[in-house]
Amino acid sequence: MARIWQEGFEDGLPNAGYLEGNPYSQYVNDVTIAYAGSQCSLSSGRNVYSENSLRMDGSFSQNEGITKIFNSEYIESYFRIYYKNYGGTDTDEAVVQAKDISGNVLYRVAPSSAGIYSFSVRISGTLTSIGTFAMTGDQWHKVEVYFKGNSSTGAYELRVDNISIYSANSQNTGSNGIKIIFSGATSSAVMYRYIDDIAFNDTSGTINNSWCGDGTIVSLKPKSSGNKSQWDTCEGYAKGESGTSTTNIKVTGHGLATNDVIYNKSRDAYRIITYVDADNFTVSSVTGQTTNDIILLYKNVATIAATTGTGANYVVIPGHTMQSGDVIVNTSRSNAIRRVIYVNANIVVQYSSAFGGSAVTSQTSGDSIKTFAFTPYAITNHYEAVANQTDPSPKLSYVNSTTLNDIDTYDMEELTADKSIPSGASIVALSHNTYAQEAGAGSEFKPVFRISSTDYEGTTVSLSGGTLQYQQIYETSPATSSAWTRAEVDGLEAGVKLV
């Protein structure tokens, strides 16, 4: 293959709103986004077809930004990123920085002064300034870099908005290839920028083996049931049914009791409930709350006294069973409700400068802490459980199976009818992006495409702890081994097979 990686942030940010265990070890697609607080966030996409871009706003520490670590080194490659600076200039940031397996910078594009950027390449073992160029502020620019590592026939080229700026052949660029791509702060930096529609090609194969060119990464998510719904269970969130108002929520068979907790994701509101009947409960008023709001249910597990070490940002509660995404209520502090961001042994963190949340003023040892565990609610349609592309939390929704060879497929959105993609647009590649968590040791699955009533299975994926995103890129249709047609994509079902 030649298209090695593509990222348009259409599936959201890694760990946005949900962390597991130690958050600093989490990743998606071998992509890490390290940042402080909410300084990395989703913003509107680069054009009308792109739903999201990545916004980086404020003060960042060294190595905070987006990092991609490849499974292999790539001696010869082409990279593309769309970039927009909307305020300020800090020379300690990189639009892109490529490194080898030893961490040596092979090339870098970075600001050098207001509106001026520098291009540097590693020549004869030294990162060497090649020259500068201009990019207008508050405007999207396409930055592309070609690099070949070789001690005598090495080469490089920089293109900006399809114009070649610098290039050279027969260079000593070293014998190593690219292992790491980084965009962010190379030292402490203040950054105000957007990035989007990243792509990386090597030179293998017969297509996508040169410049990445113009391109927009578009997300197609499930919109209805597919041919197969064999996975065992489908559950997660409930929906407010008819009769839901700002103070009453109707969920048939909710299973909660008075003083349990709900989270209205549609309104970003946690509330303690009062039981009315098996299908209804009341809450303190939630502005705008109505039918079809997404409701997460939490049942009380225990009441535990906070011990030594408890502070405003976290509680130390020995013997708890909390997980990321569960809820704690401090009854000693006016029933302060807080989401569990992550846990570290007896420490339950509800605020972190790196990951957000909210502190509880004066929270201390001896406070009475009620713990609440997420309670899954049955979802009728499997596709609804996996259509939440910007929040991969299994606390929100998931399908589950322990039966080998079970297949679930979902009818996907269409390029024309759902995304209004112009008929003349070409399809460079499709990626099958799956958020998955192993249900037992050694869990594996295969991506599945269903095309014209035939299932085509991808490469086996071995799950590895946590809820992670796995990506397989298909440059050609598995049905024809030729370029994807619009008809194939518009009629596509995608899904998974447990193996």
N, C-alpha and C positions, 0 to 999 in steps of 0.2 A: 504494500500500500504506500501511498505518498502523503495523503492528508493524515498527519499524526495527531493533531490536536486542534480543536476549535472550541471557543468559549464566547458566548454572547450574553451571559448572565440572565438568560431567559428562565432558568430554573431557580433563580434567587441566589442568595449568598450562602456559602457553607455556614451552618449553625445559626442562621438568622432565626432567633426566637426559640431555639432548641439546642441544648448541649447534652452530651453524655459523658459521665465520668470526669476525667481531667480534660477540660476544653482545649487546652493548649496542644493536645496530641491529635485533634480531629482534623480530617481532611476530606476533600471531595475530588474525585478524578485525579488524585495525586496533586491537587491544587490546594494551596493553603492561602487563606486571606487573614493576615494578622493585622490587628488594628486596635485602637483605643476607643472604647465607648461606641458611639454611633457614627464615628467619623468615616467609616465605609458604609455606604447605603445604596439601595437601588434607586435609580432615577429613571426618568423617561428615556426611551431608546433613542438611538441616533437618527432614525427616520420613522415614518408612519408604520412601517412593517415590523419594527423592532420594539418589543415591549419594554425592555429594560436596558440600562447601561449601569456601569459601576461609578458611583460618585465618591471621591476621596477629598475630604473637606476638613482642614484644620492642622493641628500639630501632630506629627508622627515621629516615632522613634526609629532608630536604625532597623532596617529589614522589615518594617511594617509596610504592607502592600500585598500584592498578589504574586505568589510563587508557584511555578509549575516545575515539577521534577519528573523528567522522562525516565522510562525504564531502561533506555539505552542511550548511548551518545550518538549524536548525528553529525558526521563529519562535514556533510554538505547539506545546506538547508535554506529555506525561505521563510521569513516571518512577516506577519502583518498585524498592525494594531491601529485602531482609530482612536485619536486623542484630541481632547479639547481642554485647553487651559482657560479658566475664567476669572483668574485674579492672582496677582503676585508672581514672583519668580524666586525660586530657591534652587541653588546649584547642587544641593545635596539630595536631589531626587532624580530618578531615571524614568524617562518615557518607556525605555526598555533596556535591560541589561542581560546579556547572555553569558553564562559561565560554563566551564568544563567541569569534569568530575572532581577536580581538586579545588574548585572554587575560584579559579583564575578567571577574571573578566576577559571574554573574547571580543565583545564589542559593547558599546554603550551609546545611547542617544539621550542627552540630558540638557536642561536649560543652562545657559551660560550668562545671560543677562536678559532684560525685558524683551520678549519677542524673538530672542536669538537662542539657537540651540547648537550644541556641539556634537560631533560624531567622532568617536574614538574606536580604534581597532588594536588588538594585541599583535604587534609586529616584532619579530625576533625576541619574544619573551617580555616585551614591555608594552603596556597600554599606551598607545600613541595617538595624539590628537591629529585627526585627518583634516578637520576644518569646521566651519560654522555655517549655519543657514537660518533663514527666518521662517517662523510660523505665526500667523495672525492670531491674537488672543480671542477667546470666546467664539471660536469657529472650529468645526470638526476638520481634522486633517488625517489623511491616511499615510502612515509611516511604514515602510517596508525595508527589510534588510536581507540581503543575500550574503552567506558566509560559507567559505570552504576552508577547512583546516588542513594545511600541508606545509612542510618546511621549505618547499621550493615552488610548488604550483598553487599555493594558497591564493584566495581571491575574496573580494568583498564588493558590495555595491549598496548604496543607500538611495532609496527613491522616496520622494515626498509628493503626494498627490499625483502619482504616475510620472513624475519628472525625475530623471536620474540626476542626483546631486554630486555624488562621489563614487568612483569605482576604480579598481586596480586588479591586475592579474600578476602571476609570477611573484607572489609575495611569500615571505616566511611567516605564516600565521600559526605555526606550531602544528603538532601532529594530533592534537585532541579535537574532539567535536563538542557540540552543545549538549549539556546534560540538564541545565537549569535555565529557565526564563523567569525574569523578575521585572515587575513594574511597581515602583513605589519609592520609599525613602532609603537612600544609600547611607545616610547618616541622619541625625535629627533634622527634620525638615518641616516646613509649613507648605502644604499642598492644597491647591484648589483646582481640581481637574476631574474630567470624565474620561473613561476608556470603554471601548466596546468592540465587538466583532473581531476578536483575536483569532488568528489562524496560523498554523505551522505546517509546512510541507517539507518532506525530504525529496530526494531525486529518484527514488525507486519507482517501478511501475510505469504505466503508460499514460496515466492522467494525474492531474494535480501534482506534477513532479517539477514544477517551476514556480514562478511568481504566483502568489495567492490571488492577486487581482482584487477588483471590487467585489464586495460581498456583504450580505446581511444575514445574520443567523436568526432564524425564525422558529419559535416554539409551536409545535403542534401537539396539543394534549388530547387525552381521551374525551370524546363527547357523547358516546353511547356504547351500549353493550356490543361485544364482538361475537364471533362464532362459538367461542368456548368460554365457559365460566366454571372451571373444574376445581379451582382452589377452594379450600375447605370453608374458611370463614372470612367475613368482610365486616369490619366494625371500626369504630372510632368515635366520631362525633355524632350528636343528634342534631335535629333541625327543629326550630320552633314551629309548631303546627298551628293550624287555624285556631284562634283564641288567644294567641300570644300577643301581649301588649307591653307597654313600658314597665309594668309591675307584675305581670303574670306570664309564666311560660308554660305552654302545653307541650309535653313530650310523653307520648303514650308509653306506659310501663317504665317510667324513668328510674324507679328503684331507689331514689334518694329519701333521706329523712330530714326533719327540721335540723338546722345548723350544719348541714352539709354545704358544699360549695359548687358553684358553676362558673365557667368562664364563657362569656359571649365573645367569641373571636371576631364576629362581624362588627362589634362595637368596642372591642378591646376593654372589656369590663368584667371584673371578678365580683361576685356577689355571694353572700350567705343566704341560704334559702329557708323558707317556711313551708312545710308540707301542707298541701290542701287535700289532694287525693292521689290515687295511683298514677294519674295522668297529668296533674297540675301542681305547680308550686308558685309561691309569690316571692318577689325580691324587692329590694330598694330600687327605686326608679332608674332605668337605664334609658337614656335619651335615644329615641329612634328605634328601640327594640321592637321587632315585628316578626311576622311569619317568615320562615326560611332562614332566619339568622342561624349561624353555626354555633352550637352549644356543646361545650365539653363538661362532663359530669365528674365530680370528685366526692368519694365517700370517706367519712372519718375512719381513721385507722387507730390512732392512739393519742393520748395526751401525755406529754413528757416535759419535765421541768428542765429548762436550759441550765447548763452548768458552766463552770469556769472557762473563760475564753470567749464567751458570747459577747458580741458587739453589735453595732447598728447594722452591719453588712451581712452578718451570718449568725446562726445559732449553733451551739454545740449541744447535741441531744443524743446521748448514748442509747443504743438499741433501736434507733429509728430504722425504718424500711423505705425511706424516701428515695426517689429517682428523679433525674432531670425532668422538668415539666410537671411534677406534682406540685402540691400547694401546702403551705404552712399558714396557720393563723395564730397570731400572738394575742391571746385573750387578756393578757396583762396590759396591752397597749391598744385599747379601743378596738379589739378584733382586727388588727392590721393584717390584711391578706397579702401574701407574697408568693410569687411563683418560684419554685426551686430552679436555679440556674444550673448548678452542678453540685455534686457531693464529694467530699474527701474524708472518708472514714466517718467519724462522728460529726464532722463539720458540714452543715447544710448552708450553702451560699445562696443568698437572695439578691445580692448586689455585688458587682465587680466593675472596676473602672474599665476593664477590657471588654466586658460583655454586657454591661447595662444592668437593668433591674432597678430596685428601689430599696433604699435603706429604711430602717425603722428607728426613729428618734428615741434615744434613751434605752433601747433594748439591751438587756443585761442578764447576767446569771440569776436564776431564780424565776424568771418569767415563765408563764405557763404557755406551752406551745402545743397546739393541736396539729396533727399531721393528717393530710388527705391524699389518698391515692387516686389516680385517674381510673375511671371505670368505663371500659369500652361499651359502646351502644351499637346494636346491630344496624348495618347499612344494607339496604336491599340490593342496590345496583353496584356491582364491583367497580365499574369505571368511575363512579363518583368518589370512591375511596382513593384513587390514584391520580386524580385530575388536579390536585392542588400543587401546581408546579413550583410555587414560591415558598412552600412550607413542607419539607419532607418529613416532619416529625411523625413517628408512628403513634404518638399520643393523639394526633389529630385524626388520622385514618390510615387503614392498611388492609391488605388482603394477606391471608396466611394459608400455608399448606404444609403438611408433613407427608403427603402421598407422592411417591416418585412418579414422574412422567405426567403429573397434572399440568394442564396448560390453561392459562387465562389470557384472553385477547380482548382488545378494546378498539372500537371504531374511532379513528383519529380525525382531528380537524382537517379541513381541506384547504389547499393553497388558494383557490379561487373563491369558493363560497364563504369560507370563514376568515381568511386573511387578506383577501383582495389583492393577491400578488399578481402583477401584470402578466399577461399571457406570454410575453416575450422573454420573461426571466428564465434563466437556466438553473438547473439543480446540480450543484457541484458535488454535494455529498449529503448523506443523512447520517445522523448519529442517534443511536438507541440509548437513551439515558434512563437508568433505573436506580431509584433509591431502594435499598434493601438492607435487611438486618437478618442475621442467621437465627433460626429458631432452635437449632441444635448444632453441636460440634460437627464440622465438616460439611455444612450446608453449601450446595451449589445450585446454580440455575443457568439456563441458556436464554438469551434474547430470542424472541420469535417475531418474524414478520409473516403475515398472511397476505398473499397476493394471488388474486384470481382463484380463490378456494384451495390454495396449496400453502402449507406451512413451511417456512424456511427457518431453520434453527441456526443461531450464531455459535460463537465459541463459548465453551463452558467458563463460567465465572465462579471462582471460589470466594465465598463471603468471608470477611475478616472483621469481626467485632463491630459494635456500634452500628449506626445507621449511616451508610456511606452511599455516594453516588458512583455508579459504574457506567462507563461509556464505551460503546463499540461503534466505530465509524464504518459506514458502508458507502464507498465511492460509486459503486455500480449496483444495479438491482440484482439480488440473488436469484431472481427468476430468469434473467436473460444474460447476466454478466456484462451488460451494456449500461450506458448512462440511464439514470432514472427518467421515466417519462412523467408528465403531469398526471396522466390517467392512473398510473400505478400509485403515485403518492396520494392522489385524491381518493382512491379506493382502498387505501391501506388500513390493515389492522395491525396493531403492535401489541406485544405482550411478553409473557415469561413462561418458562417451563422448568419445573423442579426436577433436577437430575441427581 
